[in-house]
Amino acid sequence: MTEEQIIGLLSSNIIYLLGAVLVVIVILKGIKIVPQSEKYVVERFGRLHSVLGPGINFIVPFLDVARHKISILERQLPNATQDAITKDNVLVQIDTSVFYRILEPEKTVYRIRDVDGAIATTVAGIVRAEIGKMDLDEVQSNRSQLISRIQESVETAVDDWGIEVTRAEILDVNLDQATRDAMLQQLNAERARRAQVTEAEGQKRAVELQADAELYAAEQSAKARRIQADAEAYATGVVAKAIQDNGIEAAQYQVALKQVESLNALGNGSGKQTIVVPANALEAFGDAFKMLKGAK
């Protein structure tokens, strides 16, 4: 086929070729494949028409235009630092971080221009307002509660923008050097107070234990005296019973026996070369031996 024949063939079929190209263009313009992580905002004649979700979507070629392609992935704002004054007039620096994602792209596109800047400004204002309601000690100890309150306030503020705040974090609470020194002095004073309290409680406990020990010793001594008194009472009762049964001779026998035992103890003492015997000692021995002999 010569060149003239090819040109003639194309000239005769040019309408069909242009029609085929137009059909391909219409098909390409009418089909939109949206990735899983994005949504497309479609405008018709400059006005919002629809929002295309992930997958294959069909639009009217040349009338509908996918004007905005919005990522629906979770985003993190750059870490921000803002000054705030607590309820007890302490200047602190709060480091915050916010995570969010776009749920309704049509609101985000047509209601706010700079999403990140708007959220950052909103977070800064809410953080200052919430910090101003709390003392410094509460900010340090109730950080989780503070984070929850900040996240709820931010969610309410950005709801009209089609945004969901997934997480808000307080990374750090910084103090100036003067406040740190004052807190360190307060901490040292508190430690010293606790040490004194512990020492005083230890001394108090020692006194209580000593008193308990003395009370126990007194109780045991009284118990021993009571047992001894019971024994003496029992012995006296036995002697009284013997006197009652045997008369005065039993009493004389006991007296004589005690005299003999005393003389024996005196004679067995160390360094006693001379023993002074009472005048009636011999009579006592005699009476004792007689009574013993009679008892047998």
Phi, psi and omega per residue, in radians:
M1 nan 2.248 -3.106
T2 -1.429 2.960 -3.140
E3 -1.122 -0.638 3.136
E4 -1.167 -0.646 3.110
Q5 -1.153 -0.702 3.133
I6 -1.130 -0.747 3.126
I7 -1.136 -0.652 3.118
G8 -1.186 -0.691 3.108
L9 -1.117 -0.722 3.138
L10 -1.193 -0.664 -3.133
S11 -1.133 -0.644 -3.133
S12 -1.310 -0.425 -3.097
N13 -1.942 0.242 -3.083
I14 -1.056 -0.608 -3.132
I15 -1.156 -0.706 3.139
Y16 -1.179 -0.671 3.115
L17 -1.135 -0.765 3.124
L18 -1.127 -0.639 3.088
G19 -1.115 -0.699 3.127
A20 -1.143 -0.758 3.115
V21 -1.088 -0.698 -3.141
L22 -1.135 -0.692 3.107
V23 -1.100 -0.744 3.119
V24 -1.081 -0.753 -3.138
I25 -1.128 -0.714 3.137
V26 -1.109 -0.727 3.125
I27 -1.105 -0.786 -3.139
L28 -1.131 -0.647 3.131
K29 -1.275 -0.496 -3.074
G30 -1.533 -0.175 -3.124
I31 -1.966 2.251 3.086
K32 -2.198 2.129 3.081
I33 -1.784 1.974 -3.050
V34 -1.746 2.233 3.089
P35 -1.110 2.806 -3.092
Q36 -1.091 -0.528 -3.047
S37 -1.618 0.174 -3.071
E38 -2.363 2.882 2.952
K39 -2.378 2.535 -3.126
Y40 -1.894 2.369 3.044
V41 -1.721 2.061 -3.047
V42 -1.783 2.301 3.088
E43 -1.979 2.541 3.031
R44 -2.182 2.029 -3.077
F45 0.997 0.656 3.064
G46 1.476 -0.019 -3.135
R47 -1.972 2.696 3.112
L48 -1.100 2.231 3.122
H49 -1.959 -0.830 -3.095
S50 -2.865 2.969 3.072
V51 -2.137 2.149 -3.103
L52 -1.603 2.251 3.087
G53 -1.584 3.121 -3.122
P54 -1.049 2.492 3.128
G55 1.996 -2.832 3.141
I56 -1.525 2.269 3.127
N57 -2.293 2.606 3.141
F58 -2.033 2.325 3.110
I59 -2.260 2.978 3.097
V60 -1.485 2.031 -3.103
P61 -1.044 2.486 3.061
F62 1.225 -0.296 3.066
L63 -1.727 -0.749 3.139
D64 -1.715 2.394 -3.139
V65 -2.293 2.244 3.054
A66 -1.338 1.581 -2.975
R67 -1.350 -0.637 -3.052
H68 -2.257 2.327 3.054
K69 -1.958 1.937 -3.003
I70 -1.922 2.253 3.050
S71 -1.394 2.338 3.132
I72 -1.807 0.203 3.084
L73 -1.228 2.702 3.097
E74 -1.187 2.410 -3.112
R75 -2.094 2.722 3.074
Q76 -2.113 2.225 3.043
L77 -1.259 2.613 3.041
P78 -1.024 2.507 3.121
N79 -1.015 2.329 -3.084
A80 -2.134 2.602 3.100
T81 -2.136 2.224 3.101
Q82 -2.361 2.555 3.101
D83 -1.429 2.548 3.104
A84 -2.608 2.686 3.137
I85 -2.023 2.205 -3.113
T86 -1.332 3.051 -3.128
K87 -1.103 -0.553 3.100
D88 -1.650 0.463 2.991
N89 1.071 0.817 3.046
V90 -1.967 2.241 -3.141
L91 -1.447 2.172 3.136
V92 -2.256 2.731 3.048
Q93 -1.986 2.148 -3.056
I94 -1.877 2.166 3.037
D95 -1.693 2.118 -3.068
T96 -2.164 2.749 3.047
S97 -2.505 2.380 -3.071
V98 -2.221 2.401 3.067
F99 -2.017 2.402 -3.138
Y100 -2.627 2.938 3.024
R101 -2.561 2.740 -3.106
I102 -1.617 2.145 3.118
L103 -1.743 -0.629 -3.112
E104 -2.166 1.594 -3.060
P105 -1.049 -0.549 -3.104
E106 -1.104 -0.604 3.079
K107 -1.251 -0.740 -3.124
T108 -1.097 -0.669 -3.078
V109 -1.268 -0.721 -2.969
Y110 -1.767 -0.072 -3.109
R111 -2.012 -0.310 -3.103
I112 -2.522 2.478 -3.125
R113 -1.585 -0.990 -3.098
D114 -1.859 1.715 -3.062
V115 -1.145 -0.869 -3.090
D116 -1.076 -0.777 3.137
G117 -1.127 -0.675 3.134
A118 -1.158 -0.736 3.132
I119 -1.165 -0.733 3.141
A120 -1.059 -0.764 3.120
T121 -1.123 -0.730 3.120
T122 -1.097 -0.765 3.136
V123 -1.094 -0.741 -3.131
A124 -1.056 -0.791 3.137
G125 -1.141 -0.728 -3.129
I126 -1.177 -0.693 3.125
V127 -1.082 -0.780 3.116
R128 -1.089 -0.712 -3.130
A129 -1.158 -0.732 -3.118
E130 -1.248 -0.680 3.101
I131 -1.106 -0.637 -3.141
G132 -1.158 -0.261 3.119
K133 -1.581 -0.086 -3.002
M134 -2.198 2.622 2.986
D135 -1.334 2.888 -3.107
L136 -1.079 -0.724 3.137
D137 -1.082 -0.643 3.118
E138 -1.204 -0.639 3.104
V139 -1.098 -0.679 -3.110
Q140 -1.286 -0.681 -3.001
S141 -1.593 -0.477 -3.074
N142 -1.964 0.817 -3.086
R143 -1.142 -0.689 -3.135
S144 -1.103 -0.710 3.100
Q145 -1.147 -0.690 3.111
L146 -1.108 -0.733 3.129
I147 -1.079 -0.740 3.127
S148 -1.073 -0.755 -3.139
R149 -1.150 -0.688 3.120
I150 -1.137 -0.762 -3.129
Q151 -1.111 -0.736 3.116
E152 -1.094 -0.727 -3.139
S153 -1.164 -0.704 3.132
V154 -1.166 -0.723 3.114
E155 -1.036 -0.740 3.119
T156 -1.128 -0.660 -3.079
A157 -1.248 -0.611 -3.041
V158 -1.748 0.147 -3.106
D159 -1.091 -0.617 -3.138
D160 -1.237 -0.186 -3.133
W161 -1.692 0.075 3.141
G162 1.230 0.546 -3.059
I163 -2.059 2.492 3.038
E164 -1.977 2.153 3.071
V165 -1.491 1.946 -3.069
T166 -1.483 -0.503 -3.120
R167 -2.841 2.473 3.029
A168 -2.261 2.317 -3.068
E169 -2.227 2.456 2.944
I170 -1.768 1.886 -3.041
L171 -1.339 -0.641 -3.084
D172 -2.827 2.665 3.046
V173 -2.137 1.908 -3.062
N174 -1.800 2.517 3.130
L175 -2.098 2.735 3.052
D176 -1.304 2.909 -3.017
Q177 -1.128 -0.647 -3.135
A178 -1.111 -0.738 3.121
T179 -1.159 -0.671 3.106
R180 -1.095 -0.754 3.121
D181 -1.084 -0.750 3.125
A182 -1.104 -0.715 3.115
M183 -1.159 -0.625 3.100
L184 -1.143 -0.740 3.081
Q185 -1.090 -0.731 3.107
Q186 -1.094 -0.701 3.124
L187 -1.136 -0.748 3.113
N188 -1.112 -0.718 3.106
A189 -1.106 -0.683 3.125
E190 -1.155 -0.687 3.090
R191 -1.120 -0.744 3.111
A192 -1.092 -0.717 3.112
R193 -1.091 -0.747 3.128
R194 -1.123 -0.657 3.109
A195 -1.119 -0.750 3.108
Q196 -1.122 -0.713 3.108
V197 -1.097 -0.746 3.130
T198 -1.108 -0.736 3.126
E199 -1.125 -0.746 3.119
A200 -1.111 -0.717 3.105
E201 -1.129 -0.639 3.086
G202 -1.132 -0.752 3.094
Q203 -1.107 -0.729 3.104
K204 -1.065 -0.737 3.137
R205 -1.152 -0.656 3.115
A206 -1.109 -0.751 3.105
V207 -1.090 -0.732 3.130
E208 -1.101 -0.738 3.126
L209 -1.152 -0.682 3.110
Q210 -1.114 -0.747 3.104
A211 -1.104 -0.700 3.091
D212 -1.097 -0.691 3.124
A213 -1.141 -0.754 3.122
E214 -1.137 -0.694 3.095
L215 -1.094 -0.716 3.126
Y216 -1.134 -0.738 3.119
A217 -1.090 -0.727 3.116
A218 -1.115 -0.697 3.115
E219 -1.117 -0.745 3.126
Q220 -1.156 -0.693 3.103
S221 -1.113 -0.741 3.103
A222 -1.114 -0.671 3.113
K223 -1.123 -0.718 3.124
A224 -1.129 -0.738 3.118
R225 -1.126 -0.648 3.130
R226 -1.136 -0.716 3.117
I227 -1.141 -0.723 3.128
Q228 -1.117 -0.733 3.116
A229 -1.120 -0.667 3.088
D230 -1.104 -0.683 3.120
A231 -1.155 -0.755 3.120
E232 -1.131 -0.680 3.102
A233 -1.108 -0.685 3.124
Y234 -1.131 -0.761 3.136
A235 -1.112 -0.723 3.111
T236 -1.097 -0.671 3.106
G237 -1.121 -0.687 3.108
V238 -1.110 -0.786 3.130
V239 -1.088 -0.781 3.130
A240 -1.073 -0.634 3.104
K241 -1.159 -0.691 3.133
A242 -1.162 -0.688 3.125
I243 -1.146 -0.694 -3.142
Q244 -1.139 -0.611 -3.098
D245 -1.449 -0.655 -3.007
N246 -1.932 -0.055 3.080
G247 1.480 -2.810 -3.051
I248 -1.210 -0.379 -3.119
E249 -1.122 -0.610 3.109
A250 -1.112 -0.712 3.122
A251 -1.166 -0.730 3.114
Q252 -1.121 -0.606 3.127
Y253 -1.126 -0.762 3.133
Q254 -1.103 -0.750 3.133
V255 -1.103 -0.790 -3.141
A256 -1.112 -0.680 -3.139
L257 -1.133 -0.674 3.106
K258 -1.145 -0.668 3.119
Q259 -1.119 -0.737 3.125
V260 -1.116 -0.760 3.137
E261 -1.097 -0.664 3.128
S262 -1.148 -0.731 3.126
L263 -1.154 -0.662 3.090
N264 -1.110 -0.747 3.120
A265 -1.132 -0.643 3.122
L266 -1.189 -0.641 -3.126
G267 -1.306 -0.463 -3.126
N268 -1.488 -0.058 -3.130
G269 -1.163 2.615 -3.130
S270 -1.306 2.436 3.065
G271 1.344 0.263 3.126
K272 -1.742 1.713 3.110
Q273 -1.579 -0.513 -3.112
T274 -2.166 2.273 -3.118
I275 -2.004 2.159 3.093
V276 -1.599 2.029 -3.087
V277 -1.768 2.274 3.115
P278 -1.047 2.814 -3.056
A279 -1.131 -0.621 -3.089
N280 -1.681 0.258 -3.110
A281 -1.144 -0.741 -3.120
L282 -1.100 -0.695 3.102
E283 -1.105 -0.658 3.117
A284 -1.116 -0.708 3.102
F285 -1.116 -0.746 -3.124
G286 -1.091 -0.834 3.134
D287 -1.062 -0.705 -3.132
A288 -1.114 -0.764 -3.125
F289 -1.185 -0.617 3.097
K290 -1.122 -0.779 -3.128
M291 -1.142 -0.693 3.114
L292 -1.136 -0.700 3.127
K293 -1.143 -0.737 3.123
G294 -1.167 -0.618 -3.139
A295 -1.127 -0.597 3.072
K296 -1.223 nan nan
